[in-house]
Amino acid sequence: MGEAQRYTRVARALHWLIALLVAGNVVGGIVIANVENQNTLYDLHRSTGFVILCLAAIRIVWRLTHRPPPLPAHMPALQKFAAEAVHWALYGFMFATPLAGWAAANAYGATVSVYWLFNLPSIAPKDEGLLNILKGTHAVLAISFTAAILVHFAGAMFHTIVQRDGLMRRMWPV
C-alpha cells in the first residue's frame, strides 16, 4: 500500500495517541467509579480528558484540511456510510465526553487542574442538581464512546481478518 493511500503521519500519530489516552481514561473512569477517595485519580482523569479535548480539536482541524485517503472502491456503499458515521460519532464523543466531565467537576464544586500546572476556568456553576445530570450525561457518553470504539475496532478487525483487504494499514503507525 503506497503512502498516498495511507493517512498522513500526523493523522496516524493523533489517532494512536488519542486512542491510548482514551483507553487509559476509560480504565481510570471505571476505577474511580468503584473505589473511594481517589482524588489523585480524579485529577489525572480530568487532566487527561482535557488533553484529549485539545488533541481532538487539532485532529478535527487536521481532518478538515487534509483529506483522508478514499475508502476502497470495492467497499459496499452501506459499509462506507457506516465507517463515516462511526468516525464522526467518535469525533463527537471526543468533544462531548470531556466537556460533560469538566462541567460535572465544576458543578461538584471542583476546580479542574491540568496536571497541577494550571487551572481551567469554570464552565458550570456549583449545583447539586446539575451535578447529577452532568454525571449521568458523562457516564452515558463514556459508555457510548466505548461502544463506538468497539464498533470501530470490530470494523478494523473485519477488514483485517475476514476481508484481508489491507484497509487497516492505512492507519497503522509504522
Accessible surface in RSA format (square Angstrom, percent):
REM  Atomic radii and reference values for relative SASA: ProtOr
REM  Chains: A
REM  Algorithm: Lee & Richards
REM  Probe-radius: 1.40
REM  Slices: 20
REM RES _ NUM      All-atoms   Total-Side   Main-Chain    Non-polar    All polar
REM                ABS   REL    ABS   REL    ABS   REL    ABS   REL    ABS   REL
RES MET A   1    95.90  49.7  23.25  15.4  72.65 173.0  32.90  28.0  63.01  83.5
RES GLY A   2    42.65  52.6   0.00   N/A  42.65  52.6  35.80  98.2   6.85  15.3
RES GLU A   3   101.25  58.1  85.61  64.8  15.64  37.2  61.78 119.5  39.47  32.2
RES ALA A   4    97.38  89.5  64.38  99.3  33.01  75.1  76.99 108.4  20.39  54.0
RES GLN A   5   100.61  56.3  99.71  72.9   0.90   2.1  32.66  69.5  67.95  51.5
RES ARG A   6    35.93  15.1  27.59  14.1   8.34  19.8   8.50  11.6  27.43  16.6
RES TYR A   7    23.61  11.0  21.90  12.5   1.72   4.5  16.60  12.5   7.01   8.6
RES THR A   8    54.07  38.5  45.37  46.0   8.71  20.8  52.90  71.0   1.18   1.8
RES ARG A   9   177.87  74.7 170.73  87.0   7.15  17.0  58.96  80.6 118.92  72.1
RES VAL A  10    64.23  42.3  61.26  55.5   2.97   7.2  64.12  55.7   0.11   0.3
RES ALA A  11    12.95  11.9  12.69  19.6   0.26   0.6  12.92  18.2   0.02   0.1
RES ARG A  12    12.77   5.4  12.60   6.4   0.17   0.4   3.11   4.3   9.66   5.9
RES ALA A  13    64.43  59.2  50.65  78.2  13.78  31.4  61.77  87.0   2.66   7.0
RES LEU A  14    15.69   8.7  15.45  11.1   0.24   0.6  15.66  11.0   0.03   0.1
RES HIS A  15    23.89  13.1  22.80  15.8   1.09   2.8  17.54  18.1   6.36   7.4
RES TRP A  16    72.55  29.1  72.55  35.1   0.00   0.0  72.55  38.7   0.00   0.0
RES LEU A  17    83.60  46.6  80.57  57.6   3.03   7.6  82.49  57.9   1.11   3.0
RES ILE A  18     5.60   3.2   5.60   4.2   0.00   0.0   5.60   4.0   0.00   0.0
RES ALA A  19    40.23  37.0  27.65  42.7  12.59  28.6  36.04  50.8   4.19  11.1
RES LEU A  20   128.38  71.5 119.40  85.4   8.99  22.6 120.07  84.3   8.31  22.4
RES LEU A  21    41.65  23.2  39.35  28.2   2.30   5.8  41.52  29.2   0.13   0.4
RES VAL A  22     8.26   5.4   8.00   7.2   0.25   0.6   8.26   7.2   0.00   0.0
RES ALA A  23    55.67  51.2  48.07  74.2   7.60  17.3  55.14  77.6   0.53   1.4
RES GLY A  24    43.76  54.0   0.00   N/A  43.76  54.0  34.88  95.7   8.88  19.9
RES ASN A  25    21.40  14.8  19.95  19.3   1.45   3.5   7.49  18.0  13.90  13.4
RES VAL A  26    42.93  28.2  35.27  31.9   7.66  18.5  41.79  36.3   1.14   3.1
RES VAL A  27    94.05  61.9  93.72  84.8   0.33   0.8  94.05  81.7   0.00   0.0
RES GLY A  28    15.30  18.9   0.00   N/A  15.30  18.9  15.09  41.4   0.21   0.5
RES GLY A  29    22.48  27.7   0.00   N/A  22.48  27.7  16.96  46.5   5.52  12.4
RES ILE A  30   105.27  59.9 101.85  75.9   3.42   8.2 104.74  75.4   0.53   1.4
RES VAL A  31    56.03  36.9  53.12  48.1   2.91   7.0  56.03  48.7   0.00   0.0
RES ILE A  32    15.55   8.8   9.12   6.8   6.42  15.5   9.12   6.6   6.42  17.4
RES ALA A  33    83.17  76.5  43.47  67.1  39.69  90.3  53.95  76.0  29.22  77.4
RES ASN A  34   113.80  78.5  78.69  76.0  35.12  84.6  31.45  75.7  82.35  79.6
RES VAL A  35    70.02  46.1  55.64  50.4  14.37  34.6  60.57  52.6   9.45  25.6
RES GLU A  36   147.17  84.5 135.00 102.1  12.17  29.0  56.66 109.6  90.51  73.9
RES ASN A  37   140.06  96.6 108.85 105.2  31.22  75.2  30.26  72.8 109.80 106.1
RES GLN A  38    44.54  24.9  41.00  30.0   3.54   8.4   2.05   4.4  42.49  32.2
RES ASN A  39   111.62  77.0 108.42 104.8   3.20   7.7  29.72  71.5  81.90  79.2
RES THR A  40    84.92  60.4  81.92  83.1   3.00   7.2  46.56  62.5  38.36  58.0
RES LEU A  41    54.63  30.4  53.48  38.3   1.15   2.9  53.48  37.6   1.15   3.1
RES TYR A  42    90.01  42.0  90.01  51.2   0.00   0.0  52.70  39.6  37.31  46.0
RES ASP A  43    35.26  24.7  34.62  34.5   0.65   1.5   2.34   5.5  32.92  32.8
RES LEU A  44    66.77  37.2  66.37  47.5   0.40   1.0  66.64  46.8   0.13   0.4
RES HIS A  45    36.48  19.9  33.21  23.1   3.28   8.4  27.69  28.5   8.79  10.2
RES ARG A  46    47.54  20.0  37.82  19.3   9.72  23.1  17.33  23.7  30.20  18.3
RES SER A  47     1.12   0.9   1.12   1.5   0.00   0.0   0.00   0.0   1.12   1.6
RES THR A  48    17.58  12.5  17.58  17.8   0.00   0.0   5.62   7.5  11.96  18.1
RES GLY A  49     9.14  11.3   0.00   N/A   9.14  11.3   9.14  25.1   0.00   0.0
RES PHE A  50    41.82  20.9  37.83  23.4   3.99  10.4  40.11  24.3   1.71   4.9
RES VAL A  51    42.77  28.1  41.83  37.9   0.95   2.3  42.77  37.2   0.00   0.0
RES ILE A  52     7.23   4.1   7.23   5.4   0.00   0.0   7.23   5.2   0.00   0.0
RES LEU A  53    20.30  11.3  20.15  14.4   0.15   0.4  20.15  14.2   0.15   0.4
RES CYS A  54    51.55  39.0  46.05  51.4   5.50  12.9  24.40  61.8  27.14  29.3
RES LEU A  55    24.44  13.6  24.44  17.5   0.00   0.0  24.44  17.2   0.00   0.0
RES ALA A  56     0.00   0.0   0.00   0.0   0.00   0.0   0.00   0.0   0.00   0.0
RES ALA A  57    41.95  38.6  41.46  64.0   0.49   1.1  41.95  59.1   0.00   0.0
RES ILE A  58    93.79  53.4  89.51  66.7   4.28  10.3  93.01  67.0   0.78   2.1
RES ARG A  59    24.03  10.1  23.77  12.1   0.26   0.6   3.90   5.3  20.14  12.2
RES ILE A  60    31.29  17.8  31.29  23.3   0.00   0.0  31.29  22.5   0.00   0.0
RES VAL A  61    90.98  59.9  90.06  81.5   0.92   2.2  90.98  79.1   0.00   0.0
RES TRP A  62    62.80  25.2  62.10  30.1   0.70   1.6  62.30  33.2   0.51   0.8
RES ARG A  63    28.89  12.1  21.49  11.0   7.40  17.6  11.14  15.2  17.75  10.8
RES LEU A  64   125.40  69.8  93.03  66.6  32.37  81.4  95.75  67.2  29.65  79.8
RES THR A  65    91.73  65.2  58.83  59.6  32.90  78.4  63.52  85.3  28.21  42.6
RES HIS A  66    70.66  38.6  59.90  41.6  10.76  27.5  44.37  45.7  26.30  30.6
RES ARG A  67   220.32  92.5 194.66  99.2  25.67  61.1  73.77 100.8 146.55  88.8
RES PRO A  68    36.85  26.9  23.47  21.4  13.38  48.6  26.50  21.9  10.35  64.3
RES PRO A  69    13.57   9.9   4.00   3.6   9.57  34.8   9.46   7.8   4.11  25.5
RES PRO A  70   115.75  84.4  97.40  88.8  18.35  66.7 107.64  88.9   8.10  50.4
RES LEU A  71    35.94  20.0  21.59  15.4  14.35  36.1  21.59  15.2  14.35  38.6
RES PRO A  72    31.85  23.2  20.32  18.5  11.53  41.9  31.81  26.3   0.04   0.2
RES ALA A  73   101.14  93.0  69.54 107.3  31.60  71.9  73.31 103.2  27.83  73.7
RES HIS A  74   110.24  60.3  78.54  54.6  31.71  81.1  75.10  77.4  35.14  40.9
RES MET A  75    10.60   5.5   4.27   2.8   6.33  15.1   4.63   3.9   5.97   7.9
RES PRO A  76    74.61  54.4  63.17  57.6  11.44  41.6  74.61  61.6   0.00   0.0
RES ALA A  77    82.99  76.3  69.12 106.7  13.87  31.6  71.77 101.1  11.22  29.7
RES LEU A  78   139.91  77.9 133.74  95.7   6.17  15.5 136.89  96.1   3.02   8.1
RES GLN A  79    56.15  31.4  52.65  38.5   3.50   8.3  29.40  62.6  26.75  20.3
RES LYS A  80    64.61  31.5  64.26  39.4   0.35   0.8  31.64  28.5  32.97  35.1
RES PHE A  81   141.01  70.5 134.63  83.4   6.39  16.6 140.39  85.1   0.63   1.8
RES ALA A  82    47.40  43.6  43.79  67.6   3.61   8.2  47.40  66.7   0.00   0.0
RES ALA A  83    24.33  22.4  14.67  22.6   9.66  22.0  23.51  33.1   0.82   2.2
RES GLU A  84    67.76  38.9  67.68  51.2   0.08   0.2  37.66  72.8  30.11  24.6
RES ALA A  85    46.44  42.7  31.57  48.7  14.87  33.8  41.55  58.5   4.88  12.9
RES VAL A  86    28.92  19.0  27.73  25.1   1.19   2.9  28.92  25.1   0.00   0.0
RES HIS A  87    35.45  19.4  34.74  24.1   0.71   1.8  24.49  25.2  10.96  12.8
RES TRP A  88   104.60  42.0  97.18  47.0   7.42  17.4  87.93  46.9  16.67  27.0
RES ALA A  89    42.31  38.9  28.59  44.1  13.72  31.2  40.09  56.5   2.22   5.9
RES LEU A  90    16.69   9.3  16.69  11.9   0.00   0.0  16.69  11.7   0.00   0.0
RES TYR A  91    10.13   4.7  10.08   5.7   0.04   0.1   6.04   4.5   4.09   5.0
RES GLY A  92    36.92  45.5   0.00   N/A  36.92  45.5  35.18  96.6   1.73   3.9
RES PHE A  93    37.02  18.5  36.51  22.6   0.51   1.3  36.51  22.1   0.51   1.5
RES MET A  94     7.82   4.1   7.82   5.2   0.00   0.0   7.75   6.6   0.07   0.1
RES PHE A  95    58.05  29.0  58.05  36.0   0.00   0.0  58.05  35.2   0.00   0.0
RES ALA A  96    39.59  36.4  32.07  49.5   7.52  17.1  38.08  53.6   1.52   4.0
RES THR A  97    12.90   9.2  12.90  13.1   0.00   0.0  12.90  17.3   0.00   0.0
RES PRO A  98    16.88  12.3   7.22   6.6   9.67  35.1  13.39  11.1   3.49  21.7
RES LEU A  99    73.11  40.7  71.84  51.4   1.27   3.2  72.16  50.7   0.95   2.6
RES ALA A 100    10.38   9.5   5.16   8.0   5.22  11.9   9.61  13.5   0.77   2.0
RES GLY A 101    15.50  19.1   0.00   N/A  15.50  19.1  11.48  31.5   4.02   9.0
RES TRP A 102    35.10  14.1  30.62  14.8   4.48  10.5  33.05  17.6   2.05   3.3
RES ALA A 103    12.28  11.3  12.28  19.0   0.00   0.0  12.28  17.3   0.00   0.0
RES ALA A 104     9.09   8.4   8.68  13.4   0.41   0.9   8.94  12.6   0.14   0.4
RES ALA A 105     7.14   6.6   1.77   2.7   5.37  12.2   6.42   9.0   0.71   1.9
RES ASN A 106     7.48   5.2   2.86   2.8   4.61  11.1   1.66   4.0   5.82   5.6
RES ALA A 107     1.95   1.8   0.00   0.0   1.95   4.4   0.00   0.0   1.95   5.2
RES TYR A 108   141.88  66.2 131.50  74.8  10.37  27.0  84.16  63.2  57.72  71.2
RES GLY A 109    44.36  54.7   0.00   N/A  44.36  54.7  12.03  33.0  32.33  72.4
RES ALA A 110    22.14  20.4  10.70  16.5  11.44  26.0  19.07  26.9   3.07   8.1
RES THR A 111    82.40  58.6  64.16  65.0  18.24  43.5  31.35  42.1  51.05  77.2
RES VAL A 112     2.20   1.4   2.15   1.9   0.05   0.1   2.20   1.9   0.00   0.0
RES SER A 113    22.17  18.7  19.97  26.7   2.20   5.1  16.43  35.0   5.74   8.0
RES VAL A 114     7.34   4.8   7.34   6.6   0.00   0.0   7.34   6.4   0.00   0.0
RES TYR A 115    73.87  34.5  66.03  37.6   7.84  20.4  56.09  42.2  17.78  21.9
RES TRP A 116   144.46  58.0 113.24  54.8  31.22  73.3 103.90  55.4  40.56  65.8
RES LEU A 117   142.79  79.5 108.97  78.0  33.83  85.0 112.13  78.7  30.67  82.5
RES PHE A 118   103.31  51.7  92.69  57.4  10.62  27.6 103.05  62.5   0.27   0.8
RES ASN A 119    97.69  67.4  73.56  71.1  24.13  58.1  14.66  35.3  83.03  80.3
RES LEU A 120    14.78   8.2   7.97   5.7   6.82  17.1   8.32   5.8   6.47  17.4
RES PRO A 121    94.32  68.7  81.87  74.6  12.45  45.3  93.85  77.5   0.47   2.9
RES SER A 122    80.38  67.9  49.61  66.2  30.77  70.9  41.99  89.4  38.39  53.8
RES ILE A 123    80.51  45.8  43.86  32.7  36.65  88.3  52.83  38.0  27.68  75.1
RES ALA A 124    11.50  10.6   4.62   7.1   6.89  15.7   9.01  12.7   2.50   6.6
RES PRO A 125    93.33  68.0  81.38  74.2  11.95  43.4  92.59  76.4   0.73   4.6
RES LYS A 126   161.33  78.7 131.54  80.7  29.79  70.9  75.75  68.2  85.58  91.2
RES ASP A 127    65.38  45.8  57.35  57.1   8.04  19.0  11.23  26.4  54.15  54.0
RES GLU A 128   135.06  77.5 123.57  93.5  11.49  27.4  42.56  82.3  92.50  75.5
RES GLY A 129    41.86  51.6   0.00   N/A  41.86  51.6  34.77  95.4   7.09  15.9
RES LEU A 130    55.19  30.7  51.63  36.9   3.57   9.0  52.89  37.1   2.30   6.2
RES LEU A 131    21.33  11.9  21.33  15.3   0.00   0.0  21.33  15.0   0.00   0.0
RES ASN A 132    88.36  60.9  76.08  73.5  12.28  29.6  27.40  66.0  60.96  58.9
RES ILE A 133   116.10  66.1 107.05  79.7   9.05  21.8 114.20  82.2   1.90   5.2
RES LEU A 134    27.08  15.1  27.08  19.4   0.00   0.0  27.08  19.0   0.00   0.0
RES LYS A 135   119.10  58.1 112.72  69.2   6.39  15.2  62.53  56.3  56.57  60.3
RES GLY A 136    35.40  43.7   0.00   N/A  35.40  43.7  34.58  94.9   0.81   1.8
RES THR A 137    55.69  39.6  49.27  49.9   6.42  15.3  37.97  51.0  17.73  26.8
RES HIS A 138    40.98  22.4  40.98  28.5   0.00   0.0  35.24  36.3   5.73   6.7
RES ALA A 139    48.04  44.2  42.25  65.2   5.79  13.2  47.83  67.4   0.21   0.6
RES VAL A 140    97.02  63.8  95.89  86.8   1.14   2.7  96.90  84.2   0.12   0.3
RES LEU A 141    34.27  19.1  34.27  24.5   0.00   0.0  34.27  24.1   0.00   0.0
RES ALA A 142    31.37  28.8  29.57  45.6   1.80   4.1  31.22  44.0   0.15   0.4
RES ILE A 143   125.02  71.1 121.64  90.6   3.38   8.1 124.05  89.3   0.97   2.6
RES SER A 144    39.93  33.7  33.46  44.7   6.47  14.9  17.00  36.2  22.93  32.1
RES PHE A 145    14.26   7.1  14.26   8.8   0.00   0.0  14.26   8.6   0.00   0.0
RES THR A 146    42.05  29.9  42.03  42.6   0.03   0.1  38.53  51.8   3.52   5.3
RES ALA A 147    50.64  46.6  46.96  72.5   3.68   8.4  49.72  70.0   0.93   2.5
RES ALA A 148    13.19  12.1   8.15  12.6   5.04  11.5  12.56  17.7   0.63   1.7
RES ILE A 149    55.72  31.7  55.70  41.5   0.02   0.0  55.70  40.1   0.01   0.0
RES LEU A 150   108.61  60.5 105.17  75.2   3.44   8.7 105.53  74.1   3.08   8.3
RES VAL A 151    84.99  55.9  80.60  73.0   4.39  10.6  82.75  71.9   2.24   6.1
RES HIS A 152    54.44  29.8  48.88  34.0   5.56  14.2  37.66  38.8  16.78  19.5
RES PHE A 153   114.04  57.1 112.29  69.6   1.75   4.6 114.04  69.1   0.00   0.0
RES ALA A 154    57.95  53.3  49.59  76.5   8.36  19.0  54.17  76.3   3.78  10.0
RES GLY A 155    30.43  37.5   0.00   N/A  30.43  37.5  29.72  81.6   0.71   1.6
RES ALA A 156    26.44  24.3  17.15  26.5   9.29  21.1  24.35  34.3   2.10   5.6
RES MET A 157    47.52  24.6  46.95  31.1   0.57   1.3  29.24  24.9  18.27  24.2
RES PHE A 158    73.92  37.0  68.78  42.6   5.14  13.4  73.29  44.4   0.63   1.8
RES HIS A 159    13.09   7.2  13.07   9.1   0.02   0.0   7.68   7.9   5.41   6.3
RES THR A 160    61.38  43.7  47.64  48.3  13.74  32.8  51.68  69.4   9.70  14.7
RES ILE A 161   107.06  60.9  99.46  74.1   7.60  18.3 102.47  73.8   4.59  12.5
RES VAL A 162    96.72  63.6  72.10  65.3  24.62  59.3  76.78  66.7  19.94  54.1
RES GLN A 163    76.08  42.5  52.96  38.7  23.13  55.1   4.73  10.1  71.35  54.1
RES ARG A 164   191.50  80.4 160.78  82.0  30.72  73.1  54.95  75.1 136.55  82.8
RES ASP A 165    36.88  25.8   9.37   9.3  27.51  65.0  19.59  46.1  17.29  17.2
RES GLY A 166    13.64  16.8   0.00   N/A  13.64  16.8   9.72  26.7   3.92   8.8
RES LEU A 167    22.19  12.4  19.09  13.7   3.10   7.8  19.09  13.4   3.10   8.3
RES MET A 168    44.23  22.9  36.68  24.3   7.55  18.0  41.03  34.9   3.20   4.2
RES ARG A 169   133.46  56.0 132.86  67.7   0.60   1.4  59.58  81.4  73.88  44.8
RES ARG A 170    17.15   7.2  17.15   8.7   0.00   0.0   5.85   8.0  11.30   6.8
RES MET A 171    25.40  13.2  25.40  16.8   0.00   0.0  25.40  21.6   0.00   0.0
RES TRP A 172   110.09  44.2 109.98  53.2   0.11   0.3  92.21  49.2  17.88  29.0
RES PRO A 173    64.34  46.9  46.76  42.6  17.58  63.9  47.55  39.3  16.80 104.4
RES VAL A 174   141.13  92.9 103.36  93.6  37.77  91.0 127.47 110.8  13.66  37.0
END  Absolute sums over single chains surface
CHAIN  1 A    10346.7       8614.7       1732.1       7474.8       2871.9
END  Absolute sums over all chains
TOTAL         10346.7       8614.7       1732.1       7474.8       2871.9
